[in-house]
Amino acid sequence: MRHHLILRVITKLLVGPIMLFALYVQFHGDYSPGGGFQAGVIMAVAFIIYGVVFSLDHVQRVLPPWLAHKLSALGVLIYAGTGVYSLLTGYAYLDYAALSPDHPVHGQHYGILLVELGVGVTVTGVMVTIYYAFTSRTPIMSDEAW
Amino acid sequence: MRSLFAVVMLSGVFSLLSALLFVTLDAVDVAFTEAAVGAGISTVLILGTLALTSRYERPSKRSNTIPLLVTFVTGAALFYGTLDMPNLGDPNAPAQTHVAPGYLLQSPHEIDVPNVVTAVLASYRGYDTLGETAVVFTAAVGVLLLLSGLSRRRRRKPKGDT
């Protein structure tokens, strides 16, 4: 998309706010609509739009495929690790009271934050991984081909 | 309509419209997901698939009567199903009377998170969400095994034979 000047400029302007919005949806999910899954998708969209408008090489310089693969596994580990931590401290699996034994309600807040972070990281990694897997198989088509 | 590009765009528009439908039903979290995944990422992925395959549908040689009949019968069955559905916002609907009142009453004391959807998703139904995360991860593993560059790299080594 070399000659699409408007698309390129707008994308450069938008990628930052999209990522910021993803972080807002992620960490404000306790108070407003949204949560880990939505935030992960929006974060992935920031990378995908960059890849669509610029090129796969550009976006893979920012987020290499191996990192996206590791991220998708890391999120599941964060989630399951929270449960293992509560097991080790003598609570039931995924009982967030373990994170703050003196104040179980605070423990719930920490637990939800951690777990949603795990979901967000996994979803970002997975969406970007799938996008890479699909688009890295073909040469980029010329605009006229559509 | 043989142009698959137009079909993809129409399905994206449909996704966006159903996101509006979810907003009407006060399911803002679902609407959010539908707009981001249905209209955004799936459209991009299907476009990527179109680039891999063909951009025009091959005309079918069989007659269209049986598919048309199946569509009409299924549609009629779905319409028949809506006759029993409770009205929009009915307080006596099964969805409002089962576990929902319990969650709404208890979560301010037990979890103290204003967004009850998050409380249910991450705390009351934490196991389910862990399972969903594992499913999403499995999807990536499946796509990687089927489409990744790992096998391609091996194939590329002996240059010349494809």
Boltz contact constraints between the chains, C-beta under 6 A:
constraints:
  - contact:
      token1: [A, 29]
      token2: [B, 118]
      max_distance: 6.0
  - contact:
      token1: [A, 30]
      token2: [B, 113]
      max_distance: 6.0
  - contact:
      token1: [A, 30]
      token2: [B, 115]
      max_distance: 6.0
  - contact:
      token1: [A, 30]
      token2: [B, 118]
      max_distance: 6.0
  - contact:
      token1: [A, 31]
      token2: [B, 114]
      max_distance: 6.0
  - contact:
      token1: [A, 31]
      token2: [B, 115]
      max_distance: 6.0
  - contact:
      token1: [A, 33]
      token2: [B, 28]
      max_distance: 6.0
  - contact:
      token1: [A, 33]
      token2: [B, 29]
      max_distance: 6.0
  - contact:
      token1: [A, 33]
      token2: [B, 32]
      max_distance: 6.0
  - contact:
      token1: [A, 34]
      token2: [B, 32]
      max_distance: 6.0
  - contact:
      token1: [A, 35]
      token2: [B, 118]
      max_distance: 6.0
  - contact:
      token1: [A, 38]
      token2: [B, 32]
      max_distance: 6.0
  - contact:
      token1: [A, 38]
      token2: [B, 33]
      max_distance: 6.0
  - contact:
      token1: [A, 41]
      token2: [B, 36]
      max_distance: 6.0
  - contact:
      token1: [A, 41]
      token2: [B, 37]
      max_distance: 6.0
  - contact:
      token1: [A, 42]
      token2: [B, 36]
      max_distance: 6.0
  - contact:
      token1: [A, 45]
      token2: [B, 40]
      max_distance: 6.0
  - contact:
      token1: [A, 48]
      token2: [B, 44]
      max_distance: 6.0
  - contact:
      token1: [A, 72]
      token2: [B, 137]
      max_distance: 6.0
  - contact:
      token1: [A, 72]
      token2: [B, 140]
      max_distance: 6.0
  - contact:
      token1: [A, 76]
      token2: [B, 133]
      max_distance: 6.0
  - contact:
      token1: [A, 76]
      token2: [B, 134]
      max_distance: 6.0
  - contact:
      token1: [A, 76]
      token2: [B, 137]
      max_distance: 6.0
  - contact:
      token1: [A, 79]
      token2: [B, 130]
      max_distance: 6.0
  - contact:
      token1: [A, 79]
      token2: [B, 133]
      max_distance: 6.0
  - contact:
      token1: [A, 94]
      token2: [B, 126]
      max_distance: 6.0
  - contact:
      token1: [A, 105]
      token2: [B, 112]
      max_distance: 6.0
  - contact:
      token1: [A, 108]
      token2: [B, 111]
      max_distance: 6.0
  - contact:
      token1: [A, 108]
      token2: [B, 123]
      max_distance: 6.0
  - contact:
      token1: [A, 112]
      token2: [B, 122]
      max_distance: 6.0
  - contact:
      token1: [A, 115]
      token2: [B, 122]
      max_distance: 6.0
  - contact:
      token1: [A, 116]
      token2: [B, 122]
      max_distance: 6.0
  - contact:
      token1: [A, 119]
      token2: [B, 133]
      max_distance: 6.0
  - contact:
      token1: [A, 122]
      token2: [B, 133]
      max_distance: 6.0
  - contact:
      token1: [A, 122]
      token2: [B, 136]
      max_distance: 6.0
  - contact:
      token1: [A, 122]
      token2: [B, 137]
      max_distance: 6.0
  - contact:
      token1: [A, 123]
      token2: [B, 136]
      max_distance: 6.0
  - contact:
      token1: [A, 126]
      token2: [B, 136]
      max_distance: 6.0
  - contact:
      token1: [A, 126]
      token2: [B, 140]
      max_distance: 6.0
  - contact:
      token1: [A, 127]
      token2: [B, 41]
      max_distance: 6.0
  - contact:
      token1: [A, 129]
      token2: [B, 140]
      max_distance: 6.0
  - contact:
      token1: [A, 130]
      token2: [B, 143]
      max_distance: 6.0
  - contact:
      token1: [A, 133]
      token2: [B, 143]
      max_distance: 6.0
  - contact:
      token1: [A, 133]
      token2: [B, 147]
      max_distance: 6.0
  - contact:
      token1: [A, 133]
      token2: [B, 148]
      max_distance: 6.0
  - contact:
      token1: [A, 134]
      token2: [B, 45]
      max_distance: 6.0
  - contact:
      token1: [A, 134]
      token2: [B, 48]
      max_distance: 6.0
  - contact:
      token1: [A, 135]
      token2: [B, 48]
      max_distance: 6.0
  - contact:
      token1: [A, 136]
      token2: [B, 149]
      max_distance: 6.0
  - contact:
      token1: [A, 138]
      token2: [B, 51]
      max_distance: 6.0
  - contact:
      token1: [A, 138]
      token2: [B, 52]
      max_distance: 6.0
  - contact:
      token1: [A, 141]
      token2: [B, 51]
      max_distance: 6.0
